[in-house]
Amino acid sequence: MKIALFSDVHANLPALEAFFEDVEKRNPDSIYCLGDLVGYNIWPNEVINEIRKRKIPTIAGNYDHGIGRMSNDCGCAYKTDDEKDNGSISIAVTNSLIKNDERDYLRTLPAHIRLEFQLNDDRLNLLLVHGSPRKINEYLFEDREEKSMLRIMEQANADILCFGHTHKPYHRVLNSGTEEQNHFRHAINIGSVGKPKDNDIRGGYVMLTINENSSVLHKESIYVEFIRFDYDIEKAAKAVEESPLPNEYAENLRRGF
């Protein structure tokens, strides 16, 4: 089974359209969205409706959670005063743009999606979250201590944990088994379609392949492909510059940050 996973579109319609064009050529068996459809650009309604039109199962990101409740807090961990000021503008602009039906949709999105595979009389649990299983806006960075990451995955009963939120893709394989028997767990950050922060300006997503031999006993029994695609960055950046949003968001798109 080929599963396409994408996240963190952040109202970037040109990036989303390019993603759909790319992913449809690869013919996945299923597609899931891990949230943060809105914020930082001018197309929150259009992005929501493109995803709804395709009936893609979607979970709530922290930005979706805030906008769905008409909050002035997106749950973002801004560090500097400038970031906080820009963030306040972004959430105010998004709240002004979002329509009632689209806001209702955001408010009803689930927090997690769990899939349980039964392969060769062995269970393989896939958990889709936005930030972490514990908190919608918790950042699971690649350098997180192994014991901490394992504890999070074990408590959530996740053999494969897929998430976004940091906008920085990676795949870590951890072993929570014993000397007698391995139990490999996979932590997969799927990156960002519309606001990458890994210095690569292209949009990104993951294609996860699970086959009949996939098992927690074997380290390489699942396949994770990180896919990057080009899109019209200037269209997205100029839309920011022609709106009340901070111009810094346009430069971030041009720099992949």
LINVEN-V69646 format. One record per residue. D_CENTER is the distance of its C-alpha to the mean C-alpha in Angstrom with 2 decimals. Layout:
# LINVEN-V69646
[[D_CENTER] [D_CENTER]]
This chain:
# LINVEN-V69646
[[19.98] [17.34] [13.87] [11.39] [7.67] [5.38] [2.63] [4.66] [7.82] [10.00] [13.04] [13.52] [15.43] [16.96] [13.76] [12.60] [16.17] [16.27] [13.22] [15.07] [18.23] [17.01] [15.36] [18.40] [20.68] [19.19] [19.89] [17.34] [18.65] [15.63] [12.25] [9.48] [6.68] [4.30] [5.50] [6.92] [9.07] [11.87] [13.52] [15.06] [16.51] [18.98] [17.50] [15.65] [18.00] [17.92] [14.16] [14.37] [17.45] [16.32] [13.72] [16.45] [19.03] [17.44] [17.03] [13.50] [12.66] [9.92] [9.21] [9.65] [7.78] [10.58] [11.50] [11.82] [13.87] [16.08] [16.77] [17.39] [20.08] [21.41] [20.91] [21.51] [19.05] [15.29] [15.02] [14.26] [16.19] [18.32] [21.06] [23.76] [25.73] [24.74] [21.02] [21.88] [24.13] [21.70] [19.03] [21.76] [22.52] [18.99] [18.65] [22.26] [21.78] [18.80] [20.94] [23.79] [22.04] [20.35] [22.72] [23.78] [22.55] [19.02] [19.10] [20.41] [17.58] [14.99] [17.38] [17.55] [13.97] [13.89] [12.41] [11.92] [12.69] [15.14] [16.84] [20.12] [21.75] [25.50] [26.57] [30.09] [30.70] [27.78] [24.68] [21.20] [18.57] [14.90] [12.74] [9.20] [8.10] [5.88] [8.20] [10.92] [13.31] [15.67] [14.07] [11.18] [11.41] [12.57] [11.63] [11.89] [13.20] [14.80] [18.24] [18.01] [21.28] [21.42] [23.29] [20.77] [17.83] [20.19] [21.33] [17.93] [17.39] [21.01] [21.08] [18.17] [19.94] [16.99] [18.16] [14.77] [11.89] [8.33] [5.65] [3.45] [5.75] [8.31] [7.34] [9.76] [9.57] [12.14] [13.79] [16.35] [18.99] [20.94] [24.13] [24.97] [28.06] [31.71] [34.35] [35.42] [32.12] [28.70] [25.48] [22.59] [19.07] [15.94] [13.11] [10.30] [7.58] [5.99] [6.17] [5.96] [7.97] [9.96] [10.38] [10.54] [12.40] [13.94] [16.97] [16.13] [16.19] [14.91] [11.61] [9.76] [8.30] [9.81] [12.86] [13.86] [17.58] [19.43] [23.18] [26.30] [26.90] [23.56] [24.45] [23.75] [27.08] [26.13] [23.85] [23.12] [23.13] [19.56] [18.36] [15.06] [15.02] [12.92] [13.60] [14.14] [15.69] [17.88] [17.84] [20.22] [19.13] [22.46] [22.09] [18.89] [20.58] [23.86] [22.40] [21.34] [24.80] [26.58] [24.96] [25.51] [22.25] [22.94] [23.68] [21.85] [18.53] [20.16] [21.25] [17.86] [16.68] [19.90] [19.44] [15.84] [15.54]]
